[in-house]
Amino acid sequence: ANYLDNDIKFVAGVGEARARLLEKELGIRTLGDMLCHYPFRYIDRTRIYRIDQIAEGDSALIQFRGRITGVSYAGAGRKRRFTAVVNDGSGVAHHDGLVPGNQRIEKRIEVGREYLIFGRPSFFKGELSVVHPEIETIEKAFSRKAESGLQGIYSSTERLSSVLGTKGIYTIVCNLW
């Protein structure tokens, strides 16, 4: 039997439920099907910027490392915002996000700890901000070699995105390899 004909449900991170969803939404049933579900573009995760290298007008996704030096809250209720201040020695950036939709990041952030932050930069009154970034500890980021190079961005469907998303599909492909 051909290895590529094996059922996708046996890949780490898939299982029965996700396998059914992948087949229904994308027609992916086997390992070969998954490998032939090519990314439509790639994100370059090879470069880690210093904060002072990120300029207003940069619209590409970037990553930088820095230490969380403080957190704050503004507003109340559904409009409550969480902000974390990041410093890398060359400058300061802010992670800014609505608390109700982003409580997972809020609970994972520790003041004084160093993180790798990945997202789209924006500027407000000359201050760098990254809204809803991917954030992980430096130790975790550097132990996951799969994200230290080019990361594939995969087409998905609305229903599948709520369960896996493009990062989930990328993780399954990495696990498959």
C-alpha positions in Angstrom: 0.0 0.0 0.0 1.1 3.5 -0.8 1.9 5.6 2.4 0.3 8.7 0.8 -3.1 6.8 0.7 -3.2 6.6 4.5 -6.1 8.4 6.2 -5.4 12.0 7.4 -7.0 11.2 10.8 -3.8 9.5 11.9 -1.7 12.6 11.7 -1.1 14.3 15.0 -3.6 17.1 15.6 -6.3 15.8 13.2 -8.4 12.9 14.6 -11.8 11.7 13.5 -13.8 15.0 13.8 -11.2 17.2 12.0 -10.7 14.5 9.4 -14.4 14.6 8.5 -14.3 18.4 8.4 -11.2 18.4 6.2 -12.9 16.0 3.8 -16.2 17.8 3.7 -14.8 21.3 3.4 -11.6 20.8 1.3 -11.8 17.2 -0.1 -8.8 16.2 1.9 -9.0 12.5 2.9 -5.5 11.2 2.7 -1.9 12.2 3.4 -1.4 12.7 -0.3 -4.4 15.0 -0.5 -3.0 17.1 2.3 0.4 17.4 0.7 -1.3 18.5 -2.5 -3.2 21.3 -0.8 -0.6 23.9 -1.6 -0.2 27.2 0.2 -1.4 30.2 -1.9 1.4 32.4 -0.4 4.1 32.3 2.2 5.1 34.5 5.2 8.8 35.0 5.7 9.6 34.3 9.4 13.3 34.3 8.9 13.9 37.9 9.9 13.6 39.3 13.4 13.5 43.1 13.4 14.5 45.5 16.0 11.7 47.9 17.0 13.7 50.9 15.6 13.9 49.2 12.2 10.1 49.1 11.8 9.0 52.3 9.9 5.7 54.0 9.4 4.2 52.8 6.1 5.5 49.2 6.5 2.5 47.1 5.8 4.2 43.7 5.6 3.9 41.2 8.5 6.9 41.5 10.8 8.3 39.8 13.9 10.4 41.2 16.7 11.5 40.2 20.1 11.2 42.2 23.2 10.5 42.2 26.9 7.0 43.1 28.3 7.7 46.1 30.5 4.1 46.8 31.5 0.4 46.2 30.9 -2.6 48.5 31.2 -6.4 48.6 30.6 -8.6 51.4 29.2 -12.4 51.6 29.0 -15.0 49.3 30.5 -17.3 46.4 29.5 -17.2 45.3 25.9 -15.0 48.3 24.9 -12.3 47.4 27.5 -8.9 47.3 25.9 -5.7 45.5 27.0 -2.3 47.0 26.1 1.1 45.5 26.7 4.2 47.6 26.3 7.2 45.8 24.7 10.8 47.1 24.8 13.7 45.6 23.0 16.4 48.2 23.9 16.1 50.0 20.5 12.5 51.2 21.0 9.1 50.6 22.4 6.0 48.9 20.8 2.5 48.3 22.1 0.3 45.2 21.7 -3.2 46.5 21.7 -6.4 44.5 21.7 -10.0 44.3 22.9 -10.1 42.2 26.0 -13.3 40.2 25.3 -12.0 38.8 22.1 -8.4 38.3 23.2 -8.4 37.1 26.8 -6.2 34.2 26.0 -3.2 36.5 25.2 -3.9 38.6 28.2 -3.7 35.6 30.5 -0.4 34.4 28.9 1.5 37.6 29.2 4.0 38.0 32.1 5.6 41.4 32.8 9.4 41.0 32.6 9.3 38.0 30.3 10.8 38.1 26.7 8.5 37.3 23.8 8.5 36.9 20.0 5.8 39.1 18.6 4.5 38.6 15.0 1.9 40.7 13.2 1.1 43.8 11.1 2.6 47.0 12.4 0.7 50.2 12.6 1.4 53.6 14.0 -0.7 56.0 15.9 0.7 59.5 16.8 4.2 58.1 16.0 4.0 55.1 18.3 4.3 51.5 17.0 1.4 49.2 17.7 0.7 45.6 16.7 -3.0 44.8 17.0 -3.9 41.2 17.8 -0.4 39.7 17.2 0.8 36.2 17.5 2.8 36.2 20.7 4.9 33.4 22.3 7.8 33.1 24.7 11.2 33.2 23.2 11.9 29.7 24.5 8.8 28.3 22.8 9.4 30.3 19.6 13.0 29.1 19.1 12.2 25.5 20.0 9.6 25.4 17.2 11.9 25.3 14.1 8.9 24.9 11.8 8.1 28.6 12.2 11.6 29.9 11.8 11.5 30.0 8.0 8.8 30.3 5.4 5.3 29.7 6.7 2.6 28.6 4.2 -0.7 30.3 4.2 -3.4 27.9 3.1 -6.9 28.5 1.6 -9.7 27.4 3.9 -13.4 27.8 4.3 -15.4 29.8 6.8 -16.5 26.7 8.7 -13.0 25.2 8.7 -11.3 28.5 9.8 -13.3 28.5 13.0 -11.8 25.1 13.9 -8.3 25.1 12.4 -7.5 28.2 10.4 -4.6 28.5 8.1 -2.1 28.1 11.0 -3.8 24.9 12.0 -3.5 23.5 8.5 0.1 24.6 8.4 0.7 22.7 11.7 -0.9 19.6 10.3 1.3 19.7 7.3 4.4 20.1 9.5 3.2 17.1 11.6 2.6 15.1 8.5 6.2 15.6 7.4 
